[in-house]
């Protein structure tokens, strides 16, 4: 009489689970990589701390190299005087970065400045963007919640 040997199904179950997780990760990465740049409102408002200007457009593509994570802001001409104002970039209301207030342009990517305004591109470093990605906070970086905060310098 032949004895029937029953094989364990564990290796097959483990392989199927691993393949499922790999597909899920690949799908998520493909979605993040192919996500279009975010177009935002870009309105300005005064606060107790200074004036906040929301991003007109946010580009988050750190996998394309340096200088591919930035917001475009439409800034009123009154902030052109660097000696009078300082600027900081807030992302998602929780993260604050120093903001360069130059170069000023009238056209960046597909955004044109309105009369009495100029455009400013404010960057987040690629290293910081990759940290957001690795810690699961990449969605916060891709949101429209980028603000450029101008505050008056204290007289010296």
C-alpha positions as CSV (number, residue, x, y, z in Angstrom):
1,X,0.0,0.0,0.0
2,X,1.3,3.4,-0.9
3,X,1.4,6.0,1.8
4,X,0.3,9.4,0.9
5,X,2.6,12.1,2.1
6,X,0.9,15.4,2.9
7,X,3.0,18.4,2.1
8,X,2.8,21.6,4.1
9,X,1.2,24.6,2.3
10,X,3.2,27.1,4.4
11,X,5.8,28.0,1.8
12,X,3.1,28.6,-0.8
13,X,1.1,30.8,1.6
14,X,4.2,32.8,2.6
15,X,5.1,33.4,-1.0
16,X,1.6,34.5,-1.9
17,X,1.5,36.9,1.1
18,X,4.9,38.3,0.1
19,X,3.8,38.8,-3.5
20,X,0.7,40.6,-2.3
21,X,2.6,43.0,-0.1
22,X,5.1,43.7,-2.9
23,X,2.3,44.5,-5.3
24,X,0.7,46.8,-2.8
25,X,4.0,48.7,-2.2
26,X,4.7,48.9,-6.0
27,X,1.2,50.2,-6.6
28,X,1.5,52.8,-3.9
29,X,4.9,54.0,-5.2
30,X,3.5,54.2,-8.7
31,X,0.6,56.3,-7.5
32,X,2.9,58.7,-5.6
33,X,5.4,59.0,-8.5
34,X,2.7,59.6,-11.1
35,X,0.6,62.1,-9.1
36,X,0.3,65.4,-10.8
37,X,1.6,68.7,-9.3
38,X,-0.9,70.2,-7.0
39,X,-2.5,73.4,-8.0
40,X,-3.6,75.5,-5.0
41,X,-5.5,78.7,-4.3
42,X,-2.8,81.1,-3.5
43,X,-4.6,83.7,-1.5
44,X,-3.0,86.1,1.0
45,X,-4.2,86.8,4.5
46,X,-3.0,88.8,7.5
47,X,-2.4,87.1,10.9
48,X,-1.1,88.1,14.3
49,X,2.4,86.9,13.3
50,X,2.6,88.6,9.9
51,X,1.1,88.0,6.5
52,X,0.6,84.4,5.2
53,X,0.5,83.6,1.5
54,X,-0.7,80.2,0.4
55,X,1.0,78.4,-2.4
56,X,-0.4,78.8,-5.9
57,X,1.2,75.5,-7.0
58,X,3.2,72.8,-5.2
59,X,5.7,70.5,-7.0
60,X,6.9,67.4,-5.0
61,X,9.1,65.1,-7.2
62,X,12.2,64.3,-5.2
63,X,13.0,61.2,-7.2
64,X,13.8,63.5,-10.2
65,X,16.8,65.0,-8.4
66,X,17.7,68.2,-6.6
67,X,15.4,71.3,-6.6
68,X,12.2,69.3,-7.5
69,X,10.3,70.0,-4.2
70,X,9.0,73.5,-4.1
71,X,6.0,75.8,-3.8
72,X,5.2,78.7,-6.1
73,X,3.8,81.8,-4.3
74,X,2.2,84.9,-5.7
75,X,3.6,87.6,-3.5
76,X,2.3,91.3,-3.3
77,X,5.0,93.8,-4.4
78,X,5.0,95.3,-0.9
79,X,7.3,92.5,0.3
80,X,10.0,93.2,-2.2
81,X,12.1,95.1,0.4
82,X,14.3,92.4,1.9
83,X,15.6,94.8,4.6
84,X,12.0,95.3,5.9
85,X,10.6,91.7,5.9
86,X,11.8,88.2,6.7
87,X,10.1,85.1,5.3
88,X,9.6,81.5,6.5
89,X,8.0,78.5,4.7
90,X,5.4,76.5,6.7
91,X,4.3,73.1,5.4
92,X,1.2,71.4,6.7
93,X,1.1,73.9,9.6
94,X,3.7,71.8,11.5
95,X,7.0,72.1,9.7
96,X,8.9,75.4,9.3
97,X,11.8,76.0,6.9
98,X,13.8,79.2,6.1
99,X,12.6,80.8,2.8
100,X,14.7,82.6,0.3
101,X,13.0,85.7,-1.0
102,X,14.7,85.8,-4.4
103,X,14.8,85.5,-7.3
104,X,11.6,87.3,-8.1
105,X,9.9,86.4,-11.4
106,X,6.8,87.2,-13.4
107,X,6.5,83.6,-14.8
108,X,7.4,80.2,-13.3
109,X,6.4,76.9,-14.8
110,X,2.8,77.6,-16.0
111,X,2.0,80.3,-13.4
112,X,2.0,84.0,-14.3
113,X,2.1,86.8,-11.8
114,X,-1.0,89.0,-11.4
115,X,-0.5,92.8,-11.7
116,X,1.1,94.2,-8.5
117,X,2.6,90.8,-7.6
118,X,5.7,88.7,-8.3
119,X,6.3,85.0,-8.2
120,X,8.6,83.3,-5.7
121,X,9.7,79.7,-5.6
122,X,10.4,78.4,-2.1
123,X,12.2,75.0,-1.8
124,X,12.2,72.1,0.7
125,X,15.5,70.1,0.4
126,X,15.4,66.8,-1.4
127,X,16.8,65.1,1.7
128,X,13.9,66.4,3.8
129,X,11.4,65.3,1.2
130,X,12.8,61.8,1.2
131,X,12.6,61.8,5.0
132,X,8.9,62.7,4.7
133,X,8.5,59.7,2.3
134,X,10.4,57.2,4.5
135,X,8.5,58.2,7.6
136,X,5.1,58.0,6.0
137,X,4.4,61.8,6.0
138,X,4.7,62.3,2.2
139,X,1.0,63.2,1.9
140,X,1.6,66.2,4.2
141,X,4.3,67.4,1.9
142,X,2.1,67.0,-1.2
143,X,-0.8,68.9,0.3
144,X,-1.7,72.5,-0.6
145,X,-1.1,73.5,3.0
146,X,2.1,75.4,2.2
147,X,2.3,79.0,3.4
148,X,4.9,81.7,3.1
149,X,4.9,83.8,6.2
150,X,6.3,87.4,6.0
151,X,7.0,89.2,9.2
152,X,8.4,92.7,9.7
153,X,12.0,92.8,10.8
154,X,12.6,94.4,14.2
155,X,14.4,97.7,13.9
156,X,18.1,97.4,15.0
